[in-house]
Amino acid sequence: MRDMVERRDDMGNGKLRLVVDGDGDVSVALVLPGYGFLDVEFCVPGTGGGKSPRTHRALRALFDAMVADEKERPDA
């Protein structure tokens, strides 16, 4: 499985980046030119973190959607 995907936003040069680490935790980053990036992490439920299981599942679904979008429109 891929471990990182990012998509450029529709209105500018910013990017949304999702990273799934080896444990399955998901990091979400906003990458903004000239500002760097900010990220947050949502852990796999049941491994000491995992306080937001629905959010974690939604982020995994978003990851899959972003991969599909990239295949369909890699230049976007």
C-alpha positions in Angstrom: 0.0 0.0 0.0 1.1 3.6 -0.7 2.0 5.5 2.4 1.7 9.1 1.1 -0.6 11.0 -1.2 -1.0 14.8 -1.8 -3.3 16.9 -3.9 -3.0 20.5 -4.9 -6.0 22.6 -3.8 -8.4 23.8 -6.4 -7.9 27.5 -5.7 -4.2 28.0 -5.2 -0.9 26.5 -4.6 -1.5 24.8 -1.3 -1.6 21.0 -0.9 -3.3 18.5 1.3 -1.0 15.7 2.2 -2.0 12.4 3.9 0.6 10.0 5.3 -0.2 6.5 6.6 2.7 5.3 8.8 3.7 1.7 9.4 1.3 1.4 12.3 -1.6 2.7 10.3 -1.7 6.1 12.0 -2.7 8.9 9.6 -1.1 12.3 9.5 -2.8 15.1 7.8 -0.8 18.1 6.6 -1.6 21.4 4.9 1.4 22.4 2.8 1.4 26.2 2.1 4.1 27.8 0.0 6.1 30.3 1.9 4.7 29.0 5.2 5.9 25.4 5.3 3.4 22.9 6.6 1.2 22.1 9.7 0.2 18.5 10.5 -1.9 16.5 12.9 -2.0 12.8 13.5 -4.9 10.4 14.2 -3.8 7.1 15.6 -5.2 3.6 15.0 -8.0 2.9 17.5 -7.0 0.5 20.3 -3.2 1.1 20.3 -2.8 3.7 23.0 -4.1 6.5 20.9 -7.1 6.2 18.7 -9.3 8.7 20.4 -11.2 9.4 17.1 -12.0 6.1 15.4 -14.6 7.5 13.0 -12.2 10.3 12.0 -9.5 7.8 11.5 -11.7 5.7 9.2 -12.8 8.8 7.3 -9.2 9.8 6.7 -8.4 6.3 5.4 -11.3 6.7 3.0 -10.1 10.1 2.0 -6.6 8.7 1.4 -8.2 6.1 -1.0 -10.2 8.9 -2.7 -7.1 11.0 -3.2 -5.2 8.1 -4.7 -8.1 7.5 -7.1 -8.3 11.2 -8.0 -4.5 11.2 -8.7 -4.9 8.3 -11.1 -7.7 10.0 -12.9 -6.3 13.5 -13.0 -2.6 13.4 -12.0 -2.0 17.0 -13.2 -4.7 18.5 -10.9 
